[in-house]
Amino acid sequence: MTTAESSACAFVLIVDDDDAVRQSLKFMLELEGLKVQLFESGEALLSQGALPERGCLVVDQKMPRLSGVDLLRRLKERCVELPAILITGRLTQDLVTLAMAAGFAAVMEKPLEGGGLIDAVRLALARP
């Protein structure tokens, strides 16, 4: 299966409490031919039930009640092993260290400009 084929059958799950961010990321990723599902909080994603077997997560760090790092920890406790990209409005070395220890594949600072997020998502989707 080629990278394009594996991307076509996978979902990008976007978790961000800011509707404008969710919608703009959805628009950008769908232009690239990716399937996208939106969640307004970590709790909304956790209550979803079964998640896609293939895909990746794009998760905001600063959300009410459950941070992006805490969300990924909860998913791992449930044996969900989707690759994840953390997005944040304030990137610090401490956050990068925390995110990598939690299992995030990449950490990116908002605003997300250029093709960096798309490249990170495609790389995450190409993982076996």
C-alpha positions in Angstrom: 0.0 0.0 0.0 1.4 3.4 -0.9 1.5 6.4 1.4 -1.4 8.0 -0.6 -3.4 4.8 -0.3 -2.8 4.5 3.5 -3.7 8.1 4.0 -6.9 7.7 2.0 -8.3 5.1 4.4 -7.2 6.9 7.6 -8.7 9.7 9.6 -7.2 12.8 11.2 -8.8 13.4 14.5 -8.6 17.1 15.5 -9.1 18.0 19.2 -9.2 21.7 19.9 -11.5 23.8 22.0 -11.4 26.7 19.5 -14.0 26.2 16.8 -12.1 28.5 14.3 -8.9 26.5 14.7 -10.8 23.2 14.3 -12.6 24.4 11.1 -9.4 25.9 9.5 -7.4 22.8 10.2 -10.3 20.7 8.8 -10.4 22.8 5.6 -6.6 22.7 5.2 -6.4 18.9 5.6 -9.4 18.1 3.5 -7.8 20.1 0.7 -5.0 17.6 0.9 -7.5 14.8 0.4 -7.6 13.7 4.0 -10.6 12.5 6.0 -11.1 14.6 9.2 -13.2 14.3 12.3 -13.5 17.2 14.8 -13.8 17.1 18.6 -14.2 20.2 20.8 -12.5 18.6 23.8 -10.6 15.6 25.1 -13.7 14.5 26.8 -15.6 14.5 23.6 -13.0 12.3 21.9 -12.9 9.9 24.9 -16.7 9.6 24.8 -16.6 8.7 21.1 -16.4 5.0 21.8 -14.5 3.1 19.1 -11.9 5.2 17.3 -10.6 4.5 13.8 -7.9 1.8 13.6 -5.8 3.9 11.2 -5.2 7.6 11.5 -3.6 10.3 13.6 -4.5 12.8 16.2 -3.9 16.6 16.1 -4.4 17.8 19.7 -4.3 21.2 21.3 -2.3 21.4 24.5 -4.3 24.0 26.4 -7.9 23.0 26.7 -10.2 23.3 29.7 -10.3 20.3 32.0 -8.0 18.0 30.0 -4.8 19.1 28.4 -3.4 17.5 25.2 -0.7 15.6 27.1 -3.3 14.3 29.6 -5.6 13.3 26.8 -2.8 11.2 25.1 -2.0 9.6 28.4 -5.7 8.6 28.8 -5.8 7.2 25.3 -2.7 5.1 25.9 -4.3 3.7 29.1 -7.1 2.5 26.8 -4.5 1.0 24.4 -5.2 3.6 21.7 -1.9 3.9 19.8 -2.7 6.4 17.1 0.3 8.7 16.3 -0.3 12.2 17.7 0.8 15.7 17.0 0.6 18.3 19.7 -0.2 21.9 18.8 0.3 24.8 21.2 0.2 28.5 21.3 3.2 28.7 23.6 6.1 26.3 22.8 8.6 25.7 25.5 11.4 23.2 25.9 9.6 21.8 29.0 6.5 21.2 27.0 8.5 19.5 24.2 10.1 17.2 26.8 6.7 16.4 28.4 5.1 15.8 25.1 7.8 13.5 23.8 7.7 11.5 27.1 3.9 11.2 26.6 4.4 9.7 23.2 3.7 12.6 20.8 5.3 12.2 17.4 5.7 16.0 16.9 5.0 19.3 18.7 4.2 22.4 16.7 3.5 26.0 17.6 0.5 28.0 16.5 -0.1 29.7 14.2 0.4 26.7 11.9 1.8 28.2 8.7 3.1 26.5 5.6 3.1 22.8 5.0 4.6 21.8 8.3 1.4 20.3 9.8 0.5 18.6 6.5 4.0 17.1 6.4 3.8 15.9 10.0 0.3 14.4 9.5 1.4 12.5 6.3 4.5 11.2 8.2 2.3 10.1 11.1 -0.1 8.4 8.7 2.7 6.6 7.0 3.7 4.9 10.2 2.9 1.2 10.3 
